[in-house]
């Protein structure tokens, strides 16, 4: 435990300024990190570890092929029936490859956070189904449901910008982000303990560089989904509007996406991970980390009710812009 605490502090996953709780009077702040780590471990006691049939290295290599080419197995629709199925009743779940690299992680989320997510999402204005702000040309590429992206990214220019969908929704969108900040922080703290290097990658130098850019009304730009730089809100997946197989090509390959389903109840609609040959049931109350940029995925048919979800993500363009800024600064020395 002491070694893990020392590592979290050494890589700056935790600093005095970033502690999620106050430091008790006269208590060393390192002891607070230890208490938080022990609490996190106790909450996932008895988690199930399952092996992945494909490694992180193979996923990374295959993801470098021409954009738009899915794994051949995705063309065999009937193959899904043979995939390993992991119901939500099994609780916390950790997927590892043969070298011990974590490829997926299911965890529990407090119900009050999902209640806020559901209530706040009803305040947003409805837009046409199939709407996507992820940079793709096909509006229906992911399915017939409503989707909006609130993010800071550098996809279309030489600086960080807020997504057009956030600018379109204005104060309603920003209020939705504020309402759900506790949820984003909760998921971020799960990542901070599970894969602290990823947390540091998202909240370190790139966030500092992002803050040098200001919005039209003078605000410093910052990640909008907790540690993640953006959040995609999907609404209205039902028996008539399924999700299509896709990969999140614009996301950073070294970072997890975080999926959180919500709503008033739905049946079926598990997450299909094609290369990993798995079906992961995500009920309301579950969150799930996986590499959306490298794993072809889709939501299986929803047989009753309506499935909504958020997807916390970070585009690789932010790191490409950071590298350009760092190179320019080095050339000035």
The 8 nearest C-alpha neighbors of each residue, nearest first, counted from 0:
[[1, 3, 2, 4, 33, 37, 36, 5],
 [0, 2, 4, 3, 5, 33, 6, 29],
 [3, 1, 5, 4, 0, 6, 7, 8],
 [2, 4, 6, 0, 5, 1, 7, 33],
 [3, 5, 1, 7, 6, 2, 33, 0],
 [4, 6, 2, 8, 3, 7, 9, 1],
 [5, 7, 9, 3, 8, 4, 2, 10],
 [8, 6, 4, 12, 5, 9, 10, 13],
 [7, 9, 11, 5, 13, 6, 10, 12],
 [8, 10, 6, 11, 7, 5, 12, 13],
 [11, 9, 8, 12, 7, 6, 199, 196],
 [12, 10, 8, 13, 9, 14, 7, 199],
 [11, 13, 7, 199, 10, 195, 8, 191],
 [14, 12, 11, 8, 17, 7, 18, 15],
 [15, 13, 17, 16, 11, 18, 8, 12],
 [14, 16, 17, 18, 28, 13, 22, 29],
 [15, 17, 14, 18, 13, 19, 21, 20],
 [18, 16, 14, 15, 13, 19, 12, 20],
 [17, 19, 20, 15, 16, 13, 14, 21],
 [20, 18, 17, 21, 188, 184, 16, 13],
 [19, 21, 18, 22, 31, 17, 35, 23],
 [22, 20, 23, 19, 18, 31, 24, 28],
 [21, 23, 28, 24, 20, 31, 26, 27],
 [24, 22, 26, 21, 25, 31, 28, 27],
 [23, 25, 26, 22, 27, 21, 28, 31],
 [24, 26, 23, 27, 22, 28, 30, 31],
 [25, 27, 23, 24, 28, 22, 30, 31],
 [28, 26, 29, 30, 25, 31, 22, 23],
 [27, 29, 31, 30, 22, 26, 32, 15],
 [28, 30, 32, 31, 27, 33, 4, 8],
 [31, 29, 33, 28, 32, 27, 34, 26],
 [30, 32, 34, 28, 29, 33, 35, 22],
 [31, 33, 35, 29, 30, 34, 36, 4],
 [34, 32, 30, 36, 31, 35, 4, 37],
 [33, 35, 31, 37, 36, 32, 38, 30],
 [36, 34, 38, 32, 33, 37, 39, 31],
 [37, 35, 33, 39, 38, 34, 32, 40],
 [36, 38, 40, 34, 39, 35, 33, 41],
 [37, 39, 35, 41, 36, 40, 34, 42],
 [40, 38, 36, 42, 37, 41, 35, 43],
 [39, 41, 37, 43, 38, 42, 36, 44],
 [40, 42, 38, 44, 39, 43, 37, 36],
 [43, 41, 39, 40, 44, 38, 37, 107],
 [44, 42, 40, 41, 46, 91, 45, 39],
 [45, 43, 41, 46, 42, 40, 91, 39],
 [44, 46, 43, 47, 91, 90, 41, 42],
 [47, 45, 91, 92, 44, 43, 48, 90],
 [46, 48, 92, 93, 91, 45, 49, 89],
 [49, 47, 93, 94, 92, 46, 50, 95],
 [50, 48, 94, 93, 95, 47, 51, 92],
 [51, 49, 95, 96, 94, 52, 48, 97],
 [50, 52, 96, 53, 95, 275, 94, 49],
 [53, 51, 275, 50, 54, 96, 276, 274],
 [54, 52, 51, 275, 96, 57, 55, 274],
 [55, 53, 96, 57, 56, 58, 97, 52],
 [54, 56, 58, 57, 59, 100, 96, 53],
 [55, 57, 59, 54, 58, 60, 53, 61],
 [58, 56, 60, 54, 59, 55, 61, 53],
 [59, 57, 55, 61, 56, 60, 293, 62],
 [58, 60, 56, 62, 57, 61, 55, 293],
 [61, 59, 57, 62, 58, 63, 56, 64],
 [60, 62, 58, 63, 59, 64, 57, 293],
 [61, 63, 59, 293, 64, 60, 58, 292],
 [64, 62, 61, 60, 65, 59, 66, 293],
 [63, 65, 62, 61, 66, 68, 60, 67],
 [64, 66, 68, 67, 63, 62, 61, 69],
 [67, 65, 68, 64, 248, 63, 62, 69],
 [66, 68, 69, 65, 246, 248, 245, 64],
 [69, 67, 66, 65, 70, 64, 71, 62],
 [68, 70, 67, 71, 73, 295, 245, 246],
 [71, 69, 72, 73, 68, 274, 295, 273],
 [72, 70, 73, 74, 69, 75, 68, 274],
 [71, 73, 74, 75, 70, 273, 274, 78],
 [74, 72, 71, 75, 70, 273, 76, 69],
 [73, 75, 72, 71, 76, 70, 69, 78],
 [76, 74, 72, 73, 78, 77, 71, 79],
 [75, 77, 78, 74, 79, 73, 72, 80],
 [76, 78, 79, 75, 80, 81, 74, 73],
 [77, 79, 80, 76, 75, 81, 82, 72],
 [80, 78, 82, 81, 77, 76, 276, 271],
 [79, 81, 78, 82, 77, 83, 76, 84],
 [80, 82, 79, 78, 83, 77, 276, 84],
 [83, 81, 276, 277, 79, 80, 84, 278],
 [82, 84, 277, 278, 276, 81, 85, 279],
 [85, 83, 278, 277, 279, 82, 86, 280],
 [84, 86, 279, 280, 278, 87, 83, 89],
 [87, 85, 280, 88, 89, 84, 279, 281],
 [86, 88, 89, 280, 90, 281, 282, 85],
 [87, 89, 90, 86, 85, 280, 91, 282],
 [90, 88, 87, 86, 91, 85, 92, 47],
 [89, 91, 88, 87, 92, 46, 106, 47],
 [92, 90, 46, 106, 105, 43, 47, 89],
 [91, 93, 47, 105, 104, 46, 48, 90],
 [92, 94, 104, 48, 103, 47, 49, 95],
 [95, 93, 103, 49, 102, 101, 48, 50],
 [96, 94, 101, 50, 100, 99, 102, 51],
 [95, 97, 51, 54, 99, 100, 98, 50],
 [98, 96, 99, 54, 95, 50, 51, 100],
 [99, 97, 96, 100, 95, 54, 55, 101],
 [98, 100, 95, 96, 97, 101, 50, 94],
 [101, 99, 95, 96, 98, 102, 55, 97],
 [100, 102, 95, 94, 103, 99, 96, 93],
 [103, 101, 94, 95, 289, 100, 290, 96],
 [104, 102, 289, 94, 288, 101, 93, 105],
 [103, 105, 93, 288, 287, 92, 94, 106],
 [106, 104, 287, 92, 91, 286, 93, 288],
 [107, 105, 91, 286, 285, 287, 104, 108],
 [106, 108, 285, 284, 286, 109, 91, 105],
 [107, 109, 284, 285, 110, 286, 106, 112],
 [110, 108, 111, 112, 284, 107, 113, 182],
 [109, 111, 113, 112, 114, 284, 108, 283],
 [110, 112, 114, 113, 109, 115, 116, 108],
 [113, 111, 115, 114, 110, 182, 109, 116],
 [114, 112, 116, 110, 115, 111, 117, 261],
 [113, 115, 111, 117, 112, 116, 118, 110],
 [114, 116, 118, 112, 113, 117, 119, 111],
 [117, 115, 113, 119, 114, 118, 120, 179],
 [116, 118, 114, 120, 115, 119, 262, 113],
 [119, 117, 115, 120, 121, 116, 114, 122],
 [118, 120, 116, 121, 122, 117, 115, 175],
 [121, 119, 117, 122, 118, 123, 116, 175],
 [120, 122, 119, 118, 123, 117, 124, 116],
 [123, 121, 120, 119, 124, 118, 171, 175],
 [124, 122, 121, 120, 125, 171, 172, 119],
 [123, 125, 122, 126, 168, 121, 171, 120],
 [124, 126, 123, 127, 145, 128, 121, 122],
 [127, 125, 128, 124, 145, 130, 146, 147],
 [126, 128, 130, 145, 129, 125, 144, 146],
 [129, 127, 145, 144, 130, 143, 126, 146],
 [128, 130, 139, 143, 138, 144, 145, 131],
 [131, 129, 128, 146, 138, 145, 127, 147],
 [132, 130, 133, 146, 138, 147, 129, 135],
 [133, 131, 134, 148, 147, 130, 164, 135],
 [132, 134, 131, 135, 148, 249, 247, 147],
 [133, 135, 132, 136, 131, 154, 249, 155],
 [136, 134, 133, 137, 138, 131, 132, 140],
 [137, 135, 138, 134, 140, 131, 139, 133],
 [136, 138, 140, 139, 135, 131, 141, 129],
 [139, 137, 129, 130, 140, 131, 136, 135],
 [140, 138, 129, 142, 137, 141, 143, 130],
 [141, 139, 137, 138, 142, 243, 129, 245],
 [142, 140, 243, 139, 242, 245, 244, 143],
 [141, 143, 242, 243, 139, 241, 144, 140],
 [144, 142, 240, 129, 128, 139, 241, 145],
 [145, 143, 128, 129, 235, 236, 142, 240],
 [144, 146, 128, 234, 129, 233, 130, 235],
 [145, 147, 233, 232, 130, 131, 234, 144],
 [146, 148, 232, 231, 131, 132, 164, 149],
 [149, 147, 231, 132, 230, 150, 164, 232],
 [150, 148, 165, 230, 229, 162, 164, 231],
 [151, 149, 229, 162, 161, 228, 148, 223],
 [150, 152, 161, 160, 228, 162, 229, 159],
 [153, 151, 159, 160, 317, 154, 150, 314],
 [152, 154, 159, 316, 317, 158, 155, 156],
 [155, 153, 316, 152, 156, 317, 134, 314],
 [154, 156, 153, 157, 158, 152, 160, 134],
 [157, 155, 158, 153, 154, 159, 160, 320],
 [156, 158, 153, 159, 320, 155, 154, 160],
 [159, 157, 156, 153, 160, 320, 212, 152],
 [158, 160, 153, 152, 151, 209, 212, 161],
 [161, 159, 151, 152, 153, 158, 162, 214],
 [160, 162, 151, 150, 163, 152, 165, 159],
 [163, 161, 150, 164, 165, 149, 151, 160],
 [162, 164, 166, 165, 167, 161, 132, 149],
 [165, 163, 167, 166, 162, 148, 168, 149],
 [164, 166, 149, 168, 167, 163, 162, 172],
 [165, 167, 163, 169, 164, 168, 162, 161],
 [168, 166, 164, 165, 169, 163, 172, 162],
 [169, 167, 172, 165, 166, 171, 164, 170],
 [170, 168, 166, 172, 167, 171, 165, 173],
 [169, 171, 173, 172, 174, 168, 175, 166],
 [172, 170, 174, 173, 169, 168, 175, 123],
 [171, 173, 175, 168, 170, 174, 169, 165],
 [174, 172, 170, 176, 175, 171, 177, 169],
 [173, 175, 177, 171, 176, 172, 170, 178],
 [176, 174, 172, 178, 173, 177, 119, 171],
 [177, 175, 173, 179, 174, 178, 180, 172],
 [178, 176, 174, 180, 179, 175, 173, 181],
 [177, 179, 175, 176, 180, 174, 119, 115],
 [180, 178, 182, 176, 177, 181, 116, 175],
 [179, 181, 183, 177, 182, 178, 184, 176],
 [180, 182, 184, 179, 183, 185, 112, 178],
 [183, 181, 185, 179, 180, 184, 112, 186],
 [184, 182, 225, 180, 186, 185, 224, 181],
 [185, 183, 187, 181, 225, 182, 186, 180],
 [184, 186, 182, 188, 187, 183, 181, 189],
 [185, 187, 189, 183, 188, 184, 182, 190],
 [188, 186, 184, 190, 189, 185, 226, 225],
 [187, 189, 191, 185, 190, 186, 184, 192],
 [190, 188, 186, 187, 191, 192, 193, 185],
 [189, 191, 193, 187, 188, 192, 194, 198],
 [190, 192, 195, 188, 198, 189, 193, 194],
 [191, 193, 190, 189, 195, 194, 188, 36],
 [192, 194, 190, 191, 189, 195, 188, 104],
 [193, 195, 190, 196, 197, 192, 191, 198],
 [196, 194, 191, 198, 197, 192, 12, 193],
 [197, 195, 199, 198, 194, 200, 12, 10],
 [198, 196, 200, 195, 199, 194, 254, 201],
 [197, 199, 195, 191, 201, 196, 200, 202],
 [198, 200, 196, 202, 203, 197, 201, 12],
 [201, 199, 197, 198, 203, 202, 196, 204],
 [202, 200, 198, 199, 226, 203, 227, 197],
 [201, 203, 199, 206, 200, 226, 198, 205],
 [204, 202, 199, 206, 200, 205, 201, 207],
 [205, 203, 207, 206, 208, 202, 200, 321],
 [204, 206, 208, 207, 203, 209, 321, 318],
 [207, 205, 209, 202, 208, 204, 203, 210],
 [208, 206, 204, 210, 209, 205, 203, 211],
 [209, 207, 205, 206, 210, 211, 204, 321],
 [208, 210, 206, 211, 207, 212, 220, 205],
 [209, 211, 220, 219, 207, 212, 208, 221],
 [210, 212, 209, 208, 213, 219, 207, 220],
 [213, 211, 210, 209, 220, 219, 159, 214],
 [214, 212, 219, 218, 217, 220, 211, 215],
 [213, 215, 217, 218, 216, 219, 220, 212],
 [214, 216, 217, 213, 218, 219, 212, 160],
 [217, 215, 214, 218, 213, 219, 220, 212],
 [216, 218, 214, 213, 215, 219, 212, 220],
 [219, 217, 213, 214, 216, 220, 215, 212],
 [218, 220, 213, 210, 212, 221, 214, 217],
 [221, 219, 210, 213, 209, 212, 218, 214],
 [220, 222, 210, 223, 209, 206, 219, 151],
 [223, 221, 228, 224, 227, 226, 225, 151],
 [222, 224, 229, 228, 225, 150, 221, 227],
 [225, 223, 227, 229, 183, 230, 228, 222],
 [224, 226, 183, 184, 227, 223, 187, 222],
 [225, 227, 187, 202, 201, 224, 222, 228],
 [228, 226, 224, 225, 312, 313, 229, 311],
 [229, 227, 222, 313, 223, 224, 150, 151],
 [228, 230, 150, 224, 223, 312, 149, 227],
 [229, 231, 311, 149, 310, 224, 148, 312],
 [230, 232, 148, 310, 309, 147, 149, 311],
 [231, 233, 309, 147, 146, 308, 230, 148],
 [234, 232, 146, 308, 307, 145, 309, 231],
 [235, 233, 307, 145, 236, 144, 146, 232],
 [234, 236, 144, 305, 307, 237, 306, 145],
 [237, 235, 306, 240, 305, 144, 241, 234],
 [236, 238, 305, 240, 301, 239, 235, 304],
 [237, 239, 301, 302, 240, 300, 303, 241],
 [240, 238, 237, 241, 236, 143, 301, 300],
 [241, 239, 143, 237, 236, 238, 144, 142],
 [240, 242, 142, 236, 300, 239, 237, 143],
 [241, 243, 142, 298, 297, 141, 244, 240],
 [244, 242, 141, 142, 297, 245, 241, 140],
 [243, 245, 297, 296, 295, 242, 141, 246],
 [246, 244, 295, 296, 243, 141, 297, 247],
 [245, 247, 295, 292, 248, 291, 294, 296],
 [248, 246, 292, 291, 249, 250, 245, 293],
 [247, 249, 292, 246, 250, 66, 293, 291],
 [248, 250, 314, 247, 315, 251, 292, 316],
 [251, 249, 314, 315, 292, 313, 248, 247],
 [250, 252, 315, 314, 253, 254, 313, 249],
 [251, 253, 292, 254, 250, 293, 290, 59],
 [254, 252, 251, 255, 197, 290, 250, 292],
 [255, 253, 252, 251, 197, 290, 256, 313],
 [256, 254, 290, 289, 288, 257, 253, 291],
 [255, 257, 312, 289, 288, 311, 291, 290],
 [256, 258, 288, 311, 287, 310, 255, 259],
 [259, 257, 310, 287, 286, 309, 256, 311],
 [258, 260, 286, 309, 308, 285, 310, 261],
 [261, 259, 308, 307, 283, 309, 258, 306],
 [262, 260, 283, 307, 308, 113, 117, 306],
 [261, 263, 264, 307, 117, 306, 305, 260],
 [264, 262, 265, 261, 305, 304, 117, 306],
 [263, 265, 262, 304, 305, 266, 306, 283],
 [266, 264, 304, 303, 305, 306, 267, 301],
 [265, 267, 303, 302, 301, 268, 304, 264],
 [266, 268, 301, 269, 302, 300, 265, 299],
 [269, 267, 301, 299, 300, 298, 266, 270],
 [268, 270, 280, 299, 279, 267, 298, 281],
 [269, 271, 298, 279, 278, 297, 280, 299],
 [270, 272, 278, 297, 296, 277, 273, 298],
 [273, 271, 296, 277, 275, 276, 274, 295],
 [272, 274, 276, 275, 295, 296, 271, 73],
 [275, 273, 276, 272, 294, 295, 70, 53],
 [274, 276, 273, 277, 272, 52, 53, 51],
 [277, 275, 82, 273, 274, 272, 83, 278],
 [278, 276, 83, 82, 272, 275, 84, 271],
 [277, 279, 271, 84, 270, 83, 269, 272],
 [280, 278, 270, 85, 269, 84, 281, 277],
 [279, 281, 269, 86, 87, 85, 270, 282],
 [282, 280, 285, 269, 87, 279, 283, 260],
 [281, 283, 285, 284, 280, 87, 260, 261],
 [282, 284, 261, 285, 260, 281, 262, 264],
 [283, 285, 108, 107, 282, 110, 109, 286],
 [286, 284, 107, 281, 282, 283, 106, 108],
 [285, 287, 259, 106, 105, 258, 107, 108],
 [286, 288, 105, 258, 257, 104, 106, 289],
 [287, 289, 257, 104, 103, 256, 255, 258],
 [290, 288, 103, 255, 256, 102, 291, 287],
 [291, 289, 255, 292, 293, 256, 294, 254],
 [292, 290, 294, 247, 293, 256, 246, 289],
 [291, 293, 247, 248, 246, 250, 290, 252],
 [292, 294, 62, 291, 290, 58, 246, 252],
 [295, 293, 291, 290, 296, 292, 246, 274],
 [296, 294, 246, 245, 273, 272, 244, 293],
 [297, 295, 272, 244, 271, 245, 294, 273],
 [296, 298, 244, 271, 243, 242, 270, 299],
 [297, 299, 270, 242, 268, 269, 271, 300],
 [300, 298, 268, 269, 270, 297, 301, 271],
 [299, 301, 268, 241, 302, 238, 298, 267],
 [300, 302, 268, 238, 267, 237, 303, 266],
 [301, 303, 238, 266, 267, 300, 304, 237],
 [304, 302, 266, 265, 301, 238, 305, 237],
 [303, 305, 265, 264, 237, 266, 306, 302],
 [306, 304, 237, 265, 236, 235, 307, 264],
 [305, 307, 236, 265, 262, 235, 237, 261],
 [308, 306, 234, 261, 233, 260, 262, 235],
 [309, 307, 260, 233, 259, 261, 232, 234],
 [308, 310, 232, 259, 231, 258, 233, 311],
 [309, 311, 258, 231, 257, 230, 312, 256],
 [310, 312, 230, 257, 256, 229, 227, 224],
 [311, 313, 256, 229, 227, 230, 310, 228],
 [314, 312, 228, 250, 227, 229, 251, 315],
 [313, 315, 250, 251, 316, 249, 317, 152],
 [314, 316, 251, 250, 317, 318, 249, 319],
 [317, 315, 319, 153, 314, 318, 154, 320],
 [318, 316, 320, 315, 153, 319, 152, 314],
 [319, 317, 321, 320, 316, 315, 322, 205],
 [318, 320, 316, 322, 321, 317, 323, 315],
 [319, 321, 323, 317, 318, 322, 316, 324],
 [320, 322, 318, 324, 323, 319, 205, 325],
 [321, 323, 325, 319, 320, 324, 326, 318],
 [324, 322, 320, 326, 321, 325, 327, 319],
 [323, 325, 321, 327, 322, 326, 328, 320],
 [324, 326, 322, 328, 323, 327, 321, 329],
 [325, 327, 329, 323, 328, 324, 322, 330],
 [328, 326, 324, 330, 329, 325, 323, 331],
 [327, 329, 325, 331, 326, 330, 324, 332],
 [330, 328, 326, 331, 332, 327, 325, 324],
 [329, 331, 327, 328, 332, 326, 325, 324],
 [332, 330, 328, 329, 327, 326, 325, 324],
 [331, 329, 330, 328, 327, 326, 325, 324]]
